[in-house]
């Protein structure tokens, strides 16, 4: 386990959860100037773009257990490093939710009953979509997100553009998925807000672990089948040893 890579994953996932969910909790419905669904979608995409450039060379910038699992399934990440990455991502997501709660609860209009950007199905889906619809949406959207990541980080992909492609893809899947589940595609992002929303959010959290992990694995396997040529693992670059 490389503590620097784990630290980078925790910080990156913190930023994704804090800024992405923060845009939904604080800015989406602000009177007269709220950013709405499009703004929240863009915020999540921007968190990935900014962190990919900041820490991609350190950890590979997964920020998501489903991405870590999917990259491993696609042969682009060592299985021995899955647990440290996933633990770091969940820690980052939970800390982000705690800080977001501390800030958002400072407003007299804050209402935890509104969901705190937690993901849900049935009556807790923004569009009241049923369990099967939400399961399918999370699996397919995570699968395609991982597929794009695999392609954008391939050795023959245009150099330097992977963060943009990945960030735009995350924006796109949010535009589709927010009305269905409030969009997860990321168990770490889902876990933090669910712990503070409590009750129904914790009870439904299982779906937002199972579906993204299945979708991520399917995306990795699909791209591995489509492009058999070996390519670099998405693990960051170890710092060079200092000259003596």
DRENLO-96154 format. One record per residue (C-alpha): residue in one letter; x, y, z. Coordinates in pm, whole numbers, plus 50000, padded with zeros to 5 digits. Layout:
AXYZ
...
END
This chain:
X500005000050000
X501325034249900
X500105059650157
X500505088449911
X498245071849657
X495665064449925
X495905100250049
X495375113149696
X492295091049655
X490845103049986
X491415139749896
X490045135249545
X486925117249663
X486455143649931
X486465170149658
X484045150949435
X481585145549720
X481935179449883
X481725200449566
X479365177749374
X476875171449654
X477485206349785
X476285220849458
X473035201249502
X472545208749872
X473605245349874
X473385259749523
X470835240249318
X467705255949461
X469045289549572
X466285315449512
X466345332149168
X469885320649083
X469905283349161
X472095262648931
X469535234848878
X470075200248731
X472445212148461
X474605230348713
X474815200848951
X475735177948661
X478455201948552
X479755204848909
X480305167448937
X482055167348601
X484295196148704
X485345178749025
X486705149848818
X488405172248561
X490155193048826
X491235163349036
X492335142848737
X494835169948648
X495805174349014
X496285138449128
X496005116748818
X499785113148810
X499815102849175
X497025077049212
X495345074948873
X492425095249015
X489775068249056
X487715086049328
X485175057849310
X485105021349423
X483225012049105
X486045026548894
X488675008249095
X486784975349058
X486114981848690
X489734989848611
X490784958148790
X488234938048588
X489614954248274
X493184944548361
X494254980148425
X494644979748804
X496274954449041
X493744935749254
X496014937549561
X495444975249575
X491634974349553
X490944974449929
X493275003650021
X491845024749738
X488215017149826
X488735024050197
X490455057150116
X487625067349884
X484935059850142
X486835079050411
X487095108950177
X483385107350093
X482285105050457
X484545133650567
X483195155050281
X479605148050386
X480435157150746
X481945190350645
X479105197450404
X476595190550682
X478465214150918
X478295242050660
X474785236150522
X473185232750865
X474275268350939
X471365280850727
X467965284450898
X466405270150580
X468445238150588
X466235207450606
X467825173050631
X464465157950535
X465025170450180
X467535142450136
X470965158550168
X471825147449811
X471365110849909
X470455085249644
X467185066349648
X464565046549463
X460765044549480
X459355073449679
X462895086249740
X463745088049370
X463485124049241
X461185111348965
X459695083149177
X461275056248961
X460945020449085
X463694997349204
X464214979548871
X464455012148676
X466955026148925
X469004994148922
X469194993848542
X470085030848525
X472905027748778
X474364996548614
X474255010048258
X475465045148339
X478345032148550
X479245007048278
X479435034048013
X481345057448244
X483965030448303
X484035022447931
X484905058847855
X487565059248127
X489185027947985
X489255043047638
X490355077847740
X493295064247941
X494385039047678
X497935042247550
X496715051647201
X494185077747315
X494975114747252
X497495125447515
X496365149847783
X492635148847707
X491555120247932
X490415143048222
X488185162747987
X486595131847833
X486025116148174
X484645148048329
X482285154048036
X481105118048056
X480345121748426
X478395153548348
X476425134848083
X475515105348305
X474335129648573
X472085147048322
X470455113548252
X470505098648601
X469705126448849
X465925124048789
X466085086248835
X468215080649148
X469805114649217
X472655095949047
X475305076649228
X477575056348993
X479885059349295
X479395040649624
X481745063849815
X479805094749705
X476565077149810
X477785065150149
X478735099050294
X475385116850244
X473415085350337
X475045083950679
X473775119050755
X470365115650589
X469875083550789
X466775061750788
X465605054350434
X468935065550280
X470885039550477
X468225013450406
X468525019050031
X472295023450023
X472834987049925
X471604994549571
X474185022049528
X476964997949611
X475734967749418
X474644984649094
X477745006749040
X480134978249125
X478374955148878
X478294982348613
X481944991148664
X483024954848630
X480924950648315
X482424982148162
X485954970348231
X485324935648091
X483614949747782
X486454973547698
X489044946647766
X487294924447512
X486984952647260
X490604964147286
X492904935147360
X496104954747310
X497864959147646
X498044994247786
X499335011648097
X497665005948432
X495765035148582
X497735037148904
X499645069848887
X503405073248857
X505655065549149
X507915094949241
X511455091449114
X514115082549368
X516175112949470
X519615115849313
X522475107449542
END
